[in-house]
Amino acid sequence: MTEVTPFLWFDSDAEEAIRFYTALIPDSGVLSVSHYPDGVPNMSGKVMHATFRLAGREYFAMDAGPQFPFTEAISLYVSCVDQQEVDRYWAALTDGGEEQPCGWLKDRWGLSWQIIPDRLIELIRDPDPERSHRAVQAMLQMRKIDIAAVEAAAEGA
């Protein structure tokens, strides 16, 4: 069976990022890491290839220099069950990173993440178009998603 696995290109801190991500997210772990051998200019000791698992999904990564930085065109989506989970991921991933609108952020390595509570998706998919619209408008004013504020907006409060 053909498999499709995300492959992340880091400038030079892949191993640090992988260890951070796998410690933060349940059902995660480092599966393998190999390093460039001595003698490879500017890459000696850096990650040549790594395999890791985040929330049960496998990823590959490498250090390969600054030629191709991460952009928002690719992001990792974290589905959160409650505000506590949103707050935990948000705090950890924005430490050294950058908050962005609508539940998006960039971590300290420049990788984009979406930290999205399941309740937000329920509200913006509400069959009542007015409730849905109010929920979307509330979300558009936020950086980190505040579930209670989106619920209040959806109710017209």
C-alpha positions in Angstrom: 0.0 0.0 0.0 1.3 3.5 -0.8 1.8 5.8 2.1 2.1 9.6 2.2 4.1 11.0 5.1 4.8 14.7 5.8 8.5 15.6 5.6 9.6 18.7 7.5 12.7 20.6 6.4 14.4 22.4 9.3 17.2 24.9 9.1 19.3 23.3 11.8 17.2 22.5 14.9 15.2 19.4 13.8 16.2 17.3 16.7 15.3 19.9 19.3 12.0 20.6 17.6 11.1 16.9 17.3 11.9 16.2 20.9 9.8 19.2 21.9 6.8 18.2 19.8 6.9 14.6 20.9 7.0 15.6 24.6 4.1 18.0 24.1 1.6 15.8 22.2 0.2 12.5 23.5 0.8 9.3 21.5 4.0 10.7 20.1 7.6 9.6 20.1 11.0 9.7 18.3 11.4 6.6 16.2 14.8 7.2 14.7 17.4 9.9 14.2 20.5 9.7 12.0 23.1 12.5 11.8 25.2 13.8 9.0 28.7 12.4 9.2 31.8 14.5 10.0 33.1 16.1 6.9 29.8 17.4 5.5 30.3 21.1 5.4 28.1 23.0 7.9 26.0 19.9 8.6 28.3 17.7 10.8 26.2 16.3 13.7 22.9 17.8 12.4 19.9 15.6 11.6 20.3 13.9 8.2 17.0 12.0 8.6 14.6 11.5 11.5 11.3 9.6 11.9 8.9 10.5 14.6 5.2 10.1 15.5 2.8 12.9 16.5 -0.6 11.8 17.8 -0.1 8.5 16.1 0.9 9.9 12.7 4.3 9.4 11.3 6.5 12.3 10.1 10.0 12.6 8.7 12.4 15.5 9.2 15.8 16.7 8.4 18.2 19.7 8.9 19.0 21.1 5.5 19.8 24.8 5.9 17.8 28.0 5.5 17.1 27.8 1.7 13.4 26.8 2.2 11.8 28.2 5.4 8.4 27.1 6.5 5.4 29.2 5.4 1.8 29.3 6.4 1.0 27.4 3.2 1.5 24.3 5.3 0.3 24.0 8.9 -0.3 21.3 11.5 -3.9 21.2 12.8 -4.5 20.3 16.4 -8.0 19.4 17.2 -8.6 20.3 20.9 -11.4 19.0 23.1 -11.7 22.0 25.5 -10.3 25.4 26.4 -7.7 23.8 28.8 -6.2 21.9 25.8 -6.2 25.0 23.6 -4.5 27.0 26.4 -1.8 24.3 26.9 -0.9 23.9 23.3 -1.1 27.6 22.7 1.2 28.5 25.6 3.8 25.8 24.7 3.9 26.5 20.9 3.9 30.3 21.1 6.8 30.2 23.6 9.5 31.8 21.4 7.1 31.8 18.5 4.4 34.2 17.2 0.7 34.4 17.6 -1.3 34.7 14.4 -5.0 35.4 13.8 -7.9 32.8 14.0 -6.1 30.2 16.2 -3.0 30.0 14.1 0.5 30.5 15.4 4.1 30.0 14.3 6.4 28.1 16.7 10.0 29.0 17.5 11.1 27.1 14.4 8.7 28.9 12.1 6.3 25.9 11.6 2.7 27.0 11.5 0.1 25.4 13.7 -3.7 25.7 14.0 -4.9 25.2 17.6 -8.6 24.7 17.1 -11.2 23.6 19.6 -13.8 21.1 18.3 -16.5 23.4 19.6 -15.4 26.2 17.2 -16.0 23.9 14.2 -19.4 22.9 15.6 -20.4 26.6 15.9 -19.2 27.7 12.5 -21.0 24.7 10.9 -24.2 25.5 12.8 -27.2 25.0 10.5 -28.5 28.4 11.6 -26.6 30.8 9.3 -26.9 33.7 11.7 -25.3 31.7 14.6 -22.6 30.5 12.2 -21.9 34.0 11.0 -21.6 35.4 14.5 -19.3 32.6 15.5 -17.1 33.2 12.4 -17.0 37.0 13.1 -16.0 36.3 16.7 -13.2 34.0 15.6 -11.9 36.5 13.1 -11.2 38.9 16.0 -9.2 36.4 18.0 -5.7 35.1 18.0 -6.0 32.2 20.5 -9.5 30.9 20.3 -11.7 31.6 23.4 -14.5 29.0 23.3 -16.7 30.8 25.8 -16.5 34.1 23.8 -17.3 32.3 20.5 -20.3 30.6 22.1 -21.5 33.9 23.5 -21.2 35.6 20.1 -23.0 32.7 18.4 -25.9 33.2 20.8 -25.9 36.9 20.1 -24.7 37.9 23.5 
